[in-house]
Amino acid sequence: MLQHGQGGTFDYEAGRIKRAPVWIQKIGMEWLWRLLRQPSRIVRQMALPKYVLTLLFTKDKTKGRFD
């Protein structure tokens, strides 16, 4: 399976959103630039770490049932 994330590519290409300054792009912090410019994104950006932590720390209730 091949997946490709587009992120804000379409918004940039359409001219709706300006990209971060080049120096921010070079240090890999464009995500932080976008977060500071659009604070409403925090809920969406925190969803993935929350999901991963839930998976890591939730006990598997099916473990041992089918051994």
HELIX and SHEET records of a PDB file:
HELIX    1   1 THR A    9  ALA A   14  1                                   6    
HELIX    2   2 VAL A   22  LYS A   26  1                                   5    
HELIX    3   3 GLU A   30  ARG A   37  1                                   8    
HELIX    4   4 PRO A   39  ARG A   41  5                                   3    
HELIX    5   5 ILE A   42  PHE A   57  1                                  16    
END                                                                             
